Amino acid sequence: MLQRTEGIVLRTIPFGEADLIVTYITPDFGLLKVFAKSPRKVKSRFGSSLEPLTHSKIAFWGKENTDLPRLTQSDIMHSFHSIRDNLNYFLKVSEIIELTLCFIPERDVNRKVYSLLLNILQAIENNSSESSHTCSLIANHYKIKFLEFVGFAPKLDACGRCGKNGYCFYISHGSILCEDCAKGVDSPIRLSPSVLKLYNDLLTWDTAKIKRIKPTDMLLSELSDIMNLHIKYILDKPLKSETFFHSLTQQF
């Protein structure tokens, strides 16, 4: 059965001497793994269409619900090569990709996540001439919106038990807790009103508008640390790309 859709390449894994297993995120099939025959050969008909981040129209063949259908066509719609050519931006996008792969089950269709990722890649590419601060803002926007779409967003607007206002975030609960509800709970992270507002702005604003937000480096770093701790607790491990990016920046 031949099926068609569009997709963004998230990951490729070598298979044998010349083949690849390619993971796409698609609007119609969610995370989709396909088998690509001989794309690593010099004269491959797939060309550069299987490079990470490439947005393509694809066709694949296989029985319904087969685990690994065969890729038969891949036509580039947009390559996002400028992101791959910028190490700092590519590392931040790698963090986004890893987050997506960790939280979304295969074949679980989520059109909101697909559209969000496509919009984020376009925003990063359009702002590639600006500072890494802007890229970090966009990446945090993706983390927050993505976690909301998949049901794992931290609750930072009020106490997760009674709804009262508060500023103490408890990692083990993924939520702010008021003083009464937090009795006997582990130590909290106290959040500033500014970081709560930044979180709410990034949660509610459209991707096209977030460039208007001008947080300080310290405020953005505070929010990023909170999100990374929240993700680490849910996954029971840090994101490999986030750890690598942090270790790299420490060297310079």
N, C-alpha and C positions, 0 to 999 in steps of 0.2 A: 504494500500500500504506500503510495507516494503522498507525502504531506509537505506543505509549504508554510513558512512563517518568516519572520525577521528575528534577528538576535544579535546580542553583543557577546563577543568572546571573552570569557572570564578566565579560562585556564586551558592549557594544552598539556597532555602527558604523552611522551614517546611510547610507542607500542611496536616492538620488533625493530627492524632496521630502518624502515622508511615511513611507517604509519603513525597516526596520532589518534588519541582520544581527546575530543574537544568538548569542553563544557560551555554551553551558551546560557544566557538568561534570555527568555523569550516572552512575548505577551500572551501567547496562546498555549504554551506547554510548560511554563515556569522554567526551572532549571532543567536543561536538556543535555544529556551526554550523547554524542554521536561518534561513530567510527569513520575516520577519514583515511582512505586508501592512498598511500604513497605521496602525501603532501610535502615530504622532506626531500624528494627528488628534485633535481635542478629544473626539469621541465614539467613540474606538476601543474595540472590544470587549475589548482586552487590558488596558485600564486601567493600573494601576501595576505589573502583574505582571512587566514587563520591566525594572524598576529593578535596578541592580547589587545583588548578594547575595540577591535574592529567591529563596526556595525554593518551587518550584511543582510541581504535577502538570501534565505537558504531553503534547500529542499532535501529531504531525507527519505530513505526507503526502508521499510521493515514491517513486520506483522504488528497489528495493533497492540500497544503496551509492551512491545519488546524492549528489553533493557538497553540494548545498544544498536539502534538503527544505523544504517550506513548513509553518510553524507554524500549526496550526488551533485549538489550545486551550491555555490557560495559566491554571490555577487556583491561587491563592496558598495555600501551606501555612504559610509564615512569611515575613515581610518583612525582618526584621533592620533595621528603620528606625532603631532607636536607635544602631546602629553608624554608619550613614550620617549621622546628626545630630551625631555627635561627630567633629570634624575630626582630632584626634590618633589616634583609634581607626581611622577610615576610612583614614588614610594608612598605618597599619601593616598593615591588611587589604589595601590596594592592593598592598603589597609581596608579601604572600602570594599574591595572585591572579597578579601578574606572574611570580612564580617558577613557579607551576603551569603557566601558559601557555607558559613557555619550555622546560619539561622534558618535558611530556607530548605525544606526537603525537596528532593527531586520530584519533578512533575506537579508541584504544588503551584498552581497558577495564581499570580499576584500582579495584576496589571499596574497597580499603584507603584509597586517597587520597581517594575521595569521602566515606567515613565520617569520616576524619580532618578534612577541611575542615569538614564539618557540625558535628562535635564542637567544633572550634576556634571557629567562629562562635558557637555556643551558649555556650561558656566566656567569650568576650569580652563577649557581651551580658550574661551573668549577673554579670559583674564590672565592669560599666560605671560603677559608682559608686566604684570604687577608683582607685588611682593609675595613671599611665601605666607605672610599673614593672611592675605585674602584666600589663598588656597586652604589654609587651616580652618578658616571661618566656613568655607563651603563644605569641607570634609566633615566638620562637626554638625553642620546643618543636615548632611546626609545621615549621619549616625542617629541623630535625634528623630528625624522623620521616619527613617527605616525601622527603628525599634518601635515606634508608634504603630506602623503598618503591620508589623508581625506580632504585636501584642506584648512586647517586653520593655516598653518605655518606662523609665523611672517616674514616680509620681512626686512632683516637686511643687505642686500648687497648693497643697494642704495636707494635713495629717491623713495618712492612709487608713486609719482606723475610725476616727471620729469626725474628720473634716475641719478641725480647727486650724488656724494659721500656725505656722512654725517655720523654723530655719535650720533645724537639725535633721540631717539626712542619715539614715541608717542603711548601710550597704546590705545587710542581711535581709532587710525587708523591701529594699528597692523603693523606699518611700521616706518622705518626711514624717516624723512622729512628734506630737506635742509632748509636753513634759509629763502629763498624766499617763499617756499611752506608752511612754518609753520606759517606764519603771521596770528595772530588771533586764533591760535590753543592752546589747553591747554598745561600746562608745560610738558617738555619732561624729559626723563631719559637719561643722557649722558652716552654713552657706550665707553669703552676703546677699542683700536685696538686689544688688546689681547683677549677680550671676543668675539669680532666679528670673530676673527680667530678660536677660540675654537668652536663657533657655526657652522661655515662653515665646520670644520673638522668633527664634530659629525653628520652633515647633509650628508656629502658626503662619509665618510669612511664606510667600511663594519663593522659589529658587531665584527667579528673575529679579526679585527685589532685595535680597539679603545683602547685596553689596552696599546698600544704603546704611546698614548697621556698622557702626564704627567703635567696636570694643577695644580697650587697651590690650596690649600683649599679656599683661598680668591677668586680666579678667578672662581672656580667651583661654589662657593656660589653665586657670582654675576650673573652668567648665570642662575642658578637655580631660583633665585629670579625673574629674568626677565620672564622666562618661566611660573612661577607660577602666576605672575601678568597678563600675556597675557591670560592664561587659565581662570583665575578668571573673567576677563573682558568678554570673549566670553560666559562663562556659567552664568555670572551674580551672581556667588557665588564661594567660594573657594572649592577645593576638600576636602571632610571630612577627608580622610586619611592623606592628607598633613598637615592639621591643627592639627590633633591628633599627628602625628609624630613630628611636631614642638613643640607642648606643652610638649610632653614626653621628648624630648631632652633638653628642657629648665630646666627640673627638676634635671638634672644630670650634 
